[in-house]
């Protein structure tokens, strides 16, 4: 802690807050992933966190590129995601079994979910299946979406 004319300032808490706010945000029934990360292409970031509305959200950003977003709906209801690739980029939501749910070029993508069902948001120009896969001896080290072997497993990082 530091002490200055403004009082006592706990700077470690600020670092934790910045980390938390840069991964996912969910407020006003909208989910945003990686809203505040630096443009550093060497930064590799992965997370699996709970969002508002009972959605477990998992994503990976590597080389400055968000590969896809995994969502597991715990309660059902409508999920609304801010398109992380921009409104001009066509993205699609598919169920983990590969069934298409919705395709849109919009700033926000909304879709109805069923409780216990897994979904993937991907760019149509760079679908999830085109990424290379890697395996790991320890399941926790393979938490990134692009390191999974199937669409069903892609969202398991959310559990």
C-alpha positions in Angstrom: 0.0 0.0 0.0 1.0 3.6 -0.5 0.1 6.7 1.3 -0.2 10.0 -0.4 -2.4 13.2 -0.1 -5.4 11.2 -1.3 -5.1 8.7 1.5 -4.2 5.1 1.4 -4.1 3.5 -2.0 -4.0 -0.3 -2.4 -2.3 -0.6 -5.8 -2.4 -4.4 -6.0 -6.1 -4.3 -6.0 -6.0 -2.0 -9.0 -3.9 -4.5 -11.0 -6.4 -7.3 -10.2 -9.3 -5.1 -11.2 -7.7 -4.3 -14.6 -7.1 -8.0 -15.3 -10.7 -8.8 -14.4 -12.1 -6.1 -16.6 -10.0 -6.9 -19.6 -11.1 -10.5 -20.0 -15.0 -10.8 -20.1 -17.6 -8.2 -19.2 -21.3 -8.9 -18.8 -23.8 -6.2 -17.9 -27.1 -5.1 -19.3 -27.6 -8.6 -20.6 -24.7 -8.3 -23.0 -21.5 -10.3 -23.0 -18.2 -8.9 -24.2 -14.9 -10.8 -24.4 -11.5 -9.2 -24.3 -12.9 -5.6 -24.4 -9.8 -3.9 -22.9 -6.6 -5.9 -23.9 -3.6 -4.1 -25.4 -2.8 -4.6 -29.1 0.3 -6.7 -28.2 0.2 -9.7 -30.6 2.6 -11.6 -28.3 0.0 -11.7 -25.5 -1.7 -15.1 -25.2 -4.8 -14.9 -23.1 -7.4 -17.6 -22.2 -10.3 -17.6 -19.7 -13.4 -19.5 -18.7 -15.7 -17.4 -16.5 -19.3 -17.0 -15.5 -21.3 -14.2 -17.2 -24.6 -12.6 -16.3 -27.6 -14.8 -17.0 -26.0 -18.1 -16.2 -23.6 -18.4 -19.2 -20.2 -19.9 -18.8 -18.0 -18.2 -21.3 -14.7 -19.5 -22.5 -12.4 -17.9 -25.1 -8.8 -17.6 -26.3 -6.8 -14.7 -27.8 -3.5 -15.5 -29.4 -1.5 -13.4 -31.8 -3.9 -10.6 -31.4 -6.7 -12.8 -32.7 -9.8 -14.1 -30.9 -10.3 -17.5 -32.3 -13.8 -18.3 -31.1 -16.0 -18.1 -28.1 -17.5 -21.0 -26.2 -20.7 -20.6 -24.3 -22.5 -23.1 -22.0 -26.0 -22.0 -21.1 -26.7 -23.2 -17.5 -30.3 -21.7 -17.3 -31.4 -21.3 -20.9 -32.7 -17.9 -22.1 -31.4 -15.4 -24.7 -27.6 -14.8 -25.0 -26.4 -11.5 -26.5 -22.8 -11.2 -27.4 -21.0 -8.1 -28.7 -19.3 -9.3 -31.9 -15.6 -9.2 -31.0 -14.5 -9.0 -34.6 -16.7 -6.0 -35.4 -20.1 -5.4 -36.9 -18.8 -5.8 -40.5 -17.5 -9.3 -39.8 -19.9 -12.2 -40.4 -20.1 -14.5 -37.4 -22.2 -17.6 -36.7 -23.4 -19.4 -33.6 -23.4 -23.2 -33.8 -24.3 -25.8 -31.2 -21.4 -28.0 -30.1 -22.8 -30.8 -32.3 -22.2 -28.5 -35.4 -25.9 -27.5 -35.9 -26.1 -23.8 -37.0 -28.2 -21.5 -34.8 -27.7 -18.0 -36.3 -25.4 -16.2 -38.7 -25.1 -12.4 -38.6 -23.0 -9.4 -39.5 -24.0 -7.1 -36.6 -22.5 -5.4 -33.6 -24.6 -7.6 -31.3 -25.5 -11.2 -31.9 -28.5 -12.6 -29.9 -29.8 -16.2 -29.9 -32.0 -18.4 -27.8 -30.3 -21.0 -25.7 -31.4 -24.2 -24.0 -30.3 -25.0 -20.5 -27.2 -27.3 -20.4 -26.4 -26.8 -24.1 -23.0 -25.7 -25.5 -22.6 -23.1 -28.2 -19.7 -21.7 -30.2 -19.5 -18.2 -31.8 -17.1 -18.2 -34.7 -16.2 -16.2 -37.7 -17.6 -17.7 -40.9 -14.3 -16.7 -42.7 -12.2 -18.5 -40.0 -14.3 -21.3 -38.6 -13.3 -23.1 -35.4 -12.4 -26.3 -37.3 -9.6 -24.7 -39.3 -7.4 -24.1 -36.2 -4.6 -26.5 -35.4 -5.0 -28.7 -32.4 -2.5 -29.7 -29.7 -2.7 -32.2 -26.9 -1.4 -32.0 -23.4 -0.9 -34.5 -20.6 -2.6 -32.3 -18.1 -6.2 -31.3 -18.8 -5.9 -27.9 -17.1 -3.1 -26.8 -19.5 -5.3 -27.5 -22.5 -8.0 -25.1 -21.5 -7.7 -23.0 -24.7 -10.5 -23.5 -27.2 -8.2 -24.0 -30.2 -6.4 -26.7 -28.3 -9.5 -29.0 -28.1 -10.2 -31.9 -30.3 -13.9 -31.4 -31.0 -16.6 -28.8 -30.8 -18.1 -30.6 -27.9 -14.8 -30.4 -26.0 -14.3 -26.8 -27.0 -16.8 -25.5 -24.5 -15.7 -27.9 -21.8 -13.2 -25.2 -20.7 -16.3 -23.4 -19.3 -17.0 -26.1 -16.8 
